[in-house]
Amino acid sequence: MAASPARERSASAGLLSIGQVLARLTPDFPDLTSSKLRFLEVQGIVTPSRTESGYRKFSQADIERLRLGLTLQRDHYLPLSVIREQLDEASTESAAIAPPPSITPTPRRYRRTELLSAAGAGPQLLNDAISTGVITAQETYPEATVALLRGLVALDRHGIEPRHLRALRQGADREVALIESALSALLRRTDAASRAKASELAPELASKIDEVRGLFVKEALTRVLS
């Protein structure tokens, strides 16, 4: 018999869903995704509880364990096996591990004025990039947007405007759709191992597509310049 909604709500009171966990942690760890959370579960970094319907639910202790594990991985490049041992030891001893002093700063976020200053861009160029969909408007922007806007500044000097790059953005979306299609068999599965495998393969496929696209551009330039 299926669990009643009331019983599941009572059992999971005070616990967080994957989406809520991402909302709490992605400001500090922008690369964190639901697939990576499932991968970390497979690796024993965190063990969320499950509702009778099978939904993952994370406690505050799970959140802190994830935060510490991700910090150790990001700042100190420790393998997950070592991170898991440290977390398990701390749990056994009922003592929190103080993370070693960070050797890399927390990724910076830029407000609009800071973004323009860092990229050396004018307000109109950023407005054009946002209106054409080349850059997505946000309250604060990551380092990647700074690099992108700097590239737009350099191209603008040669008369290549954001509107000319709309096709590139759309092409990137099509490439992602192509990768999603190639990994559809894995993405249809609900087990954490399959999702983790898809997370590993996606960047590899993106790199290969980028390599092939670069060769196409190089070949075309050769024809133009010959």
RASUL-V410848 format. One record per helix or strand. SS is the DSSP state (helix for helix, strand for strand). FROM is the first residue (numbers start at 0). TO is the last residue. If there is no record, write none. Layout:
ss->SS from->FROM to->TO
ss->SS from->FROM to->TO
This chain:
ss->helix from->4 to->10
ss->strand from->15 to->15
ss->helix from->17 to->24
ss->helix from->33 to->41
ss->strand from->48 to->49
ss->strand from->55 to->57
ss->helix from->59 to->75
ss->helix from->79 to->92
ss->strand from->109 to->109
ss->helix from->111 to->118
ss->helix from->122 to->130
ss->strand from->140 to->140
ss->helix from->142 to->155
ss->helix from->161 to->181
ss->helix from->183 to->187
ss->helix from->191 to->224
